[in-house]
Amino acid sequence: MSGAEKVAAVLLTIFRKDRLADPRINLVNCNNTPAIVIASGNRPEGVFLVEITDGKITDIYAIRNPDKLAAVTVSRRISR
């Protein structure tokens, strides 16, 4: 799918306010990529990694698998 209007329409349909209790949106860094976490209360509903090229969003990768989303709630300390 391509085009800002089409992508926005799909995301708004998936995350309508009446489908989520206490919706929350957080900007995060996931796998060294800008990302958006959408949660219903404390439960993540989706993580969307945003690829940006020349100042424009070129790709959005969605993670909606509940098993993978469980890892989002675990804080990790990164060290080298």
FIRO-778640 format. One record per residue: y negated, z negated, x negated of N, C-alpha, C in turn; chain; residue in three letters; residue number from 1. Coordinates in Angstrom, 3 decimals. Atoms other than C-alpha are relative to their C-alpha. Last residue first. Example, Ala and Ser with C-alpha at 12.3 -4.5 7.8 and 13.67 -1.06 7.14 Angstrom:
<vextis>
VEXTI      n_v      n_w      n_u     ca_v     ca_w     ca_u      c_v      c_w      c_u c   r   k
VEXTI    1.190    0.060    0.820    1.060   -7.140  -13.670   -1.090   -0.730    0.770 A SER   2
VEXTI    1.190    0.000   -0.890    4.500   -7.800  -12.300   -1.200    0.000   -0.900 A ALA   1
</vextis>
This chain:
<vextis>
VEXTI      n_v      n_w      n_u     ca_v     ca_w     ca_u      c_v      c_w      c_u c   r   k
VEXTI   -0.542   -0.899    1.016    2.017  -25.247  -28.809    0.321   -0.775   -1.236 A ARG  80
VEXTI    0.375    0.352    1.367    1.353  -27.186  -25.661    0.652    0.999   -0.953 A SER  79
VEXTI   -0.258   -1.092    0.941    1.324  -26.534  -21.936   -0.467   -0.434   -1.371 A ILE  78
VEXTI    0.929    0.097    1.126    1.638  -29.478  -19.620    0.386    1.077   -0.985 A ARG  77
VEXTI   -0.585   -0.204    1.316    3.271  -28.686  -16.338   -1.088   -0.134   -1.054 A ARG  76
VEXTI    1.004   -0.106    1.069    2.538  -29.870  -12.846    0.703    0.124   -1.330 A SER  75
VEXTI   -0.278    0.841    1.169    5.322  -29.143  -10.355   -1.070    0.234   -1.061 A VAL  74
VEXTI    0.467    1.356   -0.258    4.148  -27.819   -6.959    0.204   -0.941   -1.186 A THR  73
VEXTI    1.467    0.027    0.020    4.416  -24.192   -8.051   -0.531   -1.426    0.144 A VAL  72
VEXTI    0.445    0.217    1.376    8.109  -24.601   -8.896   -1.520   -0.103   -0.104 A ALA  71
VEXTI   -0.220    1.409    0.315    8.938  -25.013   -5.200   -0.487   -0.327   -1.408 A ALA  70
VEXTI    1.217    0.745   -0.320    7.346  -21.594   -4.598    0.151   -1.488   -0.307 A LEU  69
VEXTI    0.955   -0.208    1.085   10.243  -19.929   -6.427   -1.289   -0.787    0.246 A LYS  68
VEXTI   -0.570    0.577    1.222   12.829  -21.392   -4.073   -0.965    0.130   -1.174 A ASP  67
VEXTI    0.123    1.467    0.003   10.612  -20.702   -1.034    0.566   -0.660   -1.263 A PRO  66
VEXTI   -1.334    0.569   -0.015   10.332  -16.966   -1.940   -0.112   -1.531   -0.088 A ASN  65
VEXTI   -0.163    0.702   -1.275    6.750  -15.966   -1.102    1.378   -0.638    0.127 A ARG  64
VEXTI   -1.194    0.831    0.115    5.472  -14.725   -4.477    0.082   -0.797    1.298 A ILE  63
VEXTI   -0.211    1.127   -0.902    3.025  -11.855   -4.054    1.311   -0.708   -0.310 A ALA  62
VEXTI   -1.431    0.292   -0.024    1.766   -9.528   -6.777    0.200   -1.269    0.818 A TYR  61
VEXTI   -0.246    1.364   -0.444   -1.677   -8.058   -6.220    1.513   -0.163    0.091 A ILE  60
VEXTI   -1.316    0.343   -0.530   -2.722   -4.963   -8.135    0.008   -1.452    0.450 A ASP  59
VEXTI   -0.838   -1.202   -0.007   -5.895   -3.113   -9.147    1.385   -0.267    0.580 A THR  58
VEXTI   -1.386    0.368   -0.246   -8.564   -5.707   -8.397    0.816    1.279    0.105 A ILE  57
VEXTI   -0.495   -0.256   -1.354  -11.748   -4.378   -9.939    1.447   -0.459    0.119 A LYS  56
VEXTI    0.726    0.772   -1.008  -13.788   -5.606  -12.931    0.444    0.225    1.438 A GLY  55
VEXTI    1.388   -0.464   -0.085  -12.557   -2.856  -15.263   -0.763   -0.674    1.142 A ASP  54
VEXTI    0.283   -0.998    1.027   -8.955   -3.825  -14.532   -1.408    0.526    0.225 A THR  53
VEXTI    1.365   -0.534   -0.023   -8.010   -6.976  -12.613   -0.177    0.945   -1.176 A ILE  52
VEXTI    0.231   -0.769    1.222   -4.453   -8.001  -11.742   -1.357    0.690    0.116 A GLU  51
VEXTI    0.990   -1.067   -0.149   -4.294  -10.726   -9.123   -0.218    0.670   -1.350 A VAL  50
VEXTI    0.545   -0.280    1.315   -1.270  -12.974   -8.787   -0.859    1.249    0.104 A LEU  49
VEXTI    0.374   -1.397    0.162   -0.748  -14.115   -5.210   -0.678    0.169   -1.351 A PHE  48
VEXTI    0.809   -0.113    1.205    1.120  -17.337   -4.617   -0.252    1.478   -0.204 A VAL  47
VEXTI   -0.023   -1.203    0.814    2.421  -18.015   -1.133   -0.879   -0.134   -1.220 A GLY  46
VEXTI   -0.521   -1.097   -0.822    3.111  -20.613    1.527    0.090    1.290   -0.798 A GLU  45
VEXTI    0.470   -1.358    0.297    2.687  -23.666   -0.706    0.691    1.037    0.880 A PRO  44
VEXTI   -1.109   -0.936    0.223    3.414  -26.963    1.087   -0.542    1.400   -0.297 A ARG  43
VEXTI   -0.419    0.077    1.399    0.784  -29.708    0.700    1.120    0.973   -0.348 A ASN  42
VEXTI   -0.057    1.395    0.426   -1.038  -28.892    3.937    0.333   -0.041   -1.471 A GLY  41
VEXTI    0.107    0.616   -1.310   -0.173  -25.262    4.599    0.185   -1.491   -0.245 A SER  40
VEXTI   -0.907    1.077   -0.406   -0.814  -23.699    1.241   -0.282   -0.418    1.429 A ALA  39
VEXTI    0.300    0.312   -1.393   -2.277  -20.491   -0.151    1.045   -0.999    0.465 A ILE  38
VEXTI   -1.086    0.706   -0.683   -2.262  -20.291   -3.932   -0.475   -0.310    1.407 A VAL  37
VEXTI    0.433    0.749   -1.176   -4.499  -17.622   -5.451    1.239   -0.649    0.590 A ILE  36
VEXTI   -0.841    0.015   -1.186   -3.902  -16.246   -8.936   -0.634   -0.847    1.099 A ALA  35
VEXTI    0.703    0.615   -1.124   -5.632  -15.231  -12.148    0.865    0.087    1.254 A PRO  34
VEXTI    0.604   -0.986   -0.878   -2.961  -14.374  -14.725   -0.765   -0.723    1.096 A THR  33
VEXTI    1.177   -0.528    0.705   -1.736  -16.403  -17.709   -0.693    1.113    0.778 A ASN  32
VEXTI   -0.516   -0.945    1.002    1.629  -16.907  -15.985   -1.131    0.727   -0.716 A ASN  31
VEXTI   -1.456   -0.029   -0.108   -0.225  -18.495  -13.071    0.531    1.066   -0.957 A CYS  30
VEXTI   -0.494   -0.896    1.028   -3.865  -19.538  -13.459    1.520   -0.091    0.055 A ASN  29
VEXTI   -0.769    0.570    1.106   -5.218  -21.059  -10.282    0.267    1.061   -1.057 A VAL  28
VEXTI   -0.034   -0.969    1.084   -7.657  -20.480   -7.412    0.671   -0.670   -1.187 A LEU  27
VEXTI    0.393    0.438    1.337   -6.800  -22.708   -4.479    0.089    1.165   -0.968 A ASN  26
VEXTI   -0.014   -1.103    0.955   -6.664  -21.961   -0.753   -0.509   -0.529   -1.327 A ILE  25
VEXTI    0.734    0.263    1.244   -5.751  -24.600    1.821    0.159    1.207   -0.925 A ARG  24
VEXTI   -0.060   -1.001    1.069   -4.646  -24.231    5.447   -0.886   -0.363   -1.188 A PRO  23
VEXTI    0.826    0.477    1.108   -4.262  -27.464    7.486    0.018    0.982   -1.178 A ASP  22
VEXTI    0.596    1.298   -0.281   -1.398  -26.215    9.667   -0.782   -0.428   -1.246 A ALA  21
VEXTI   -0.056    1.010    1.047   -0.813  -22.518    9.143   -0.665   -1.284    0.465 A LEU  20
VEXTI   -1.364    0.057    0.552    0.101  -19.896   11.744    0.150   -1.103   -1.037 A ARG  19
VEXTI   -0.896    0.599   -1.000   -3.017  -20.381   13.909    1.449   -0.073   -0.484 A ASP  18
VEXTI    0.216    1.442   -0.132   -5.229  -19.855   10.853    0.970   -0.639    0.990 A LYS  17
VEXTI    0.915    0.343   -1.090   -3.721  -16.432   10.228   -0.106   -1.512    0.120 A ARG  16
VEXTI    0.542    1.352    0.118   -2.012  -16.184    6.841   -1.061   -0.306    1.050 A PHE  15
VEXTI   -1.002    0.939    0.501    0.307  -13.199    7.205   -0.513   -1.436    0.075 A ILE  14
VEXTI   -1.060    0.128   -1.000   -2.102  -11.255    9.396    1.030   -1.037   -0.425 A THR  13
VEXTI    0.532    0.779   -1.120   -5.049  -11.931    7.099    1.032   -0.184    1.102 A LEU  12
VEXTI    0.115    1.402    0.412   -3.024  -10.778    4.103   -0.536   -0.875    1.124 A LEU  11
VEXTI   -1.347    0.567    0.115   -2.006   -7.559    5.869   -0.072   -1.480   -0.374 A VAL  10
VEXTI   -0.567    0.132   -1.346   -5.561   -6.780    6.978    1.389   -0.627   -0.040 A ALA   9
VEXTI    0.632    1.145   -0.662   -6.961   -7.489    3.502    0.591   -0.225    1.386 A ALA   8
VEXTI   -0.522    1.206    0.637   -4.484   -5.082    1.904   -0.561   -1.241    0.682 A VAL   7
VEXTI   -1.409    0.151   -0.374   -5.298   -2.322    4.383    0.585   -1.293   -0.568 A LYS   6
VEXTI   -0.076    0.353   -1.419   -9.075   -2.792    4.020    1.443   -0.235    0.439 A GLU   5
VEXTI    0.429    1.378   -0.244   -8.989   -2.904    0.221    0.172   -0.411    1.453 A ALA   4
VEXTI    1.238    0.056   -0.773   -7.000    0.294   -0.141   -0.336   -1.428    0.395 A GLY   3
VEXTI    1.230    0.007    0.785   -3.454    0.735   -1.313   -1.201    0.030    0.937 A SER   2
VEXTI    1.150    0.000   -0.851    0.000    0.000    0.000   -1.222    0.000   -0.904 A MET   1
</vextis>
